[in-house]
Amino acid sequence: MRLWIDLERTLVWLLWLGWAAYWFVAARHSAANQRIESWRTGFSYRILLLFGIVLLAFSRRPRTSAGYHLWSSTALTLTAGLFLIAIGLGFAVWARRHLGKYWSGRITLKVDHRLIQSGPYGWVRHPIYSGLLLALLGTVITIGTLQACIGVAIIFVAVVRKMALEEQWMAAQFGNEYENYRRRVNALIPRR
């Protein structure tokens, strides 16, 4: 079991590092900005995001049974966690690729911005966030500590804050088209 736990930790890190590398490279292929969030607006969600990431990144399952964890590390929990991470990151990458030149890590409107409603954006309005939150859930399952759960909860609050700001911008930019889209498609979890 010890070997499996070490392999699992390595796989978790490799999945997240692979995603981060792709994200960094893909960020170069973005359209010019027409409007960009202010420093204050970005700070309102980024400070929470950073705090949650630090809690999660430095939260690891204790190597001995004497350390505190919320559930036992079993082949099932480790496999389930890795599966959720892979599916979540894959979904986020698909959404990022589908969004193409309109993607940005900050809240922006691009020159000649258009509302994407196809592909993963036909399932949920914020598929990148949906995928990343699913991957974070998988990460928490593999770690199994209270600190990891708190970190992901804080990241979730940051995502909800950023989503609300993005929704305001999109509604202002696209008016009725966005309102119809919002009525038809859920924000994070697909409708049945």
C-alpha positions in Angstrom: 0.0 0.0 0.0 2.9 2.4 0.8 4.2 2.1 -2.8 0.7 2.8 -4.2 0.3 5.9 -2.0 3.7 7.2 -3.2 2.8 6.5 -6.8 -0.6 8.2 -6.4 1.0 11.3 -5.0 3.4 11.4 -7.9 0.5 11.0 -10.4 -1.5 13.8 -8.7 1.4 16.1 -9.0 2.1 15.1 -12.6 -1.5 15.6 -13.7 -1.6 19.1 -12.1 1.9 20.0 -13.5 0.9 18.8 -17.0 -2.3 20.9 -16.8 -0.3 24.0 -15.6 2.2 23.6 -18.4 -0.5 23.4 -21.0 -2.3 26.5 -19.4 0.9 28.5 -19.5 1.6 27.7 -23.2 -2.1 28.2 -24.3 -2.2 31.6 -22.6 0.0 33.0 -25.4 -2.8 32.5 -27.9 -5.3 35.1 -26.7 -6.9 38.0 -28.5 -6.2 41.6 -27.6 -8.1 43.0 -24.6 -10.8 45.6 -25.1 -11.5 45.9 -21.3 -9.7 44.4 -18.4 -10.5 44.1 -14.7 -9.1 46.6 -12.3 -6.4 45.7 -9.7 -9.0 46.0 -6.9 -11.5 43.7 -8.7 -8.8 41.1 -9.3 -7.6 41.3 -5.7 -11.1 40.6 -4.5 -11.0 37.0 -5.6 -7.3 36.3 -6.2 -6.3 36.7 -2.5 -8.8 34.0 -1.6 -7.6 31.8 -4.5 -4.0 32.2 -3.4 -4.9 31.4 0.3 -6.9 28.3 -0.8 -4.1 27.1 -3.1 -1.5 27.4 -0.3 -3.6 25.5 2.1 -4.2 22.7 -0.4 -0.6 22.6 -1.7 0.9 22.2 1.7 -1.8 19.8 2.9 -0.6 16.2 2.5 -1.7 12.9 3.8 0.5 12.1 6.8 3.0 9.3 6.1 2.2 7.5 9.3 -1.1 6.5 10.8 -0.4 8.7 13.8 -1.1 11.8 11.6 -4.7 13.1 11.3 -6.7 12.4 8.2 -10.4 12.4 7.6 -10.7 9.0 5.8 -8.5 6.0 5.2 -6.3 5.9 2.1 -7.5 2.9 0.1 -7.0 1.8 -3.5 -10.6 2.8 -4.1 -10.2 6.4 -2.7 -6.9 6.9 -4.5 -8.3 5.6 -7.8 -11.5 7.6 -7.5 -9.5 10.8 -6.7 -7.1 10.3 -9.6 -10.1 9.6 -12.0 -11.8 12.8 -10.9 -8.6 14.8 -11.3 -8.0 13.4 -14.8 -11.7 14.0 -15.9 -11.8 17.5 -14.4 -8.6 18.7 -15.9 -9.5 17.1 -19.2 -12.8 18.9 -19.2 -11.1 22.2 -18.3 -8.6 21.8 -21.1 -11.4 21.0 -23.6 -13.3 24.1 -22.5 -10.1 26.3 -22.7 -9.4 25.0 -26.3 -13.0 25.6 -27.3 -13.0 29.1 -25.9 -9.8 29.8 -27.9 -8.6 33.3 -28.3 -11.3 34.7 -25.9 -9.8 33.0 -22.9 -8.0 35.1 -20.2 -6.9 34.4 -16.7 -8.3 37.8 -15.7 -11.7 39.1 -16.2 -11.6 40.7 -19.7 -13.5 41.5 -22.8 -11.6 40.8 -25.9 -11.6 42.8 -29.1 -14.6 41.5 -31.2 -15.6 39.3 -28.3 -18.4 36.8 -29.0 -20.4 34.7 -26.7 -19.4 31.0 -27.0 -22.4 28.7 -26.4 -21.2 25.4 -28.1 -19.1 22.5 -27.0 -18.7 22.4 -23.2 -20.3 25.9 -23.1 -23.5 24.2 -24.2 -23.4 22.1 -21.0 -22.4 24.7 -18.5 -21.6 28.4 -18.6 -18.3 28.1 -16.8 -16.9 24.7 -17.9 -13.3 25.6 -17.0 -14.3 26.2 -13.4 -16.5 23.1 -13.4 -13.5 21.0 -14.5 -11.1 22.6 -12.1 -13.5 22.2 -9.2 -14.0 18.5 -10.1 -10.2 18.0 -10.2 -9.9 19.8 -6.8 -12.5 17.4 -5.4 -10.4 14.5 -6.7 -7.3 16.1 -5.1 -9.0 16.4 -1.7 -10.1 12.7 -1.9 -6.5 11.7 -2.5 -5.2 13.9 0.4 -8.0 13.4 2.9 -7.1 16.1 5.4 -9.2 18.8 6.9 -6.7 21.4 5.7 -7.2 20.3 2.1 -11.0 20.5 2.5 -10.7 24.0 3.8 -8.4 25.0 1.0 -10.8 23.8 -1.6 -13.7 25.5 0.1 -11.8 28.8 0.0 -11.0 28.2 -3.7 -14.7 27.6 -4.3 -15.6 30.9 -2.7 -13.0 32.6 -4.9 -14.4 31.0 -8.0 -18.0 32.0 -7.1 -16.8 35.6 -6.7 -15.0 35.6 -10.0 -18.0 33.9 -11.7 -20.3 36.6 -10.4 -18.1 39.4 -11.8 -17.7 37.6 -15.2 -21.5 37.2 -15.4 -22.0 40.9 -14.8 -19.6 41.8 -17.6 -21.1 39.2 -20.0 -24.7 40.5 -19.3 -23.6 44.1 -19.9 -21.8 43.2 -23.1 -24.3 40.7 -24.6 -27.6 41.8 -23.1 -30.5 39.6 -24.0 -28.3 37.0 -25.7 -26.6 36.4 -22.4 -29.8 36.4 -20.4 -31.3 33.7 -22.7 -28.1 31.7 -22.4 -28.1 32.0 -18.6 -31.7 30.8 -18.5 -30.9 27.9 -20.7 -27.6 26.7 -19.3 -26.6 26.2 -15.6 -23.4 27.9 -14.3 -21.4 24.8 -13.1 -23.5 21.6 -13.1 -25.2 20.5 -16.3 -29.0 20.2 -16.4 -30.5 16.8 -16.8 
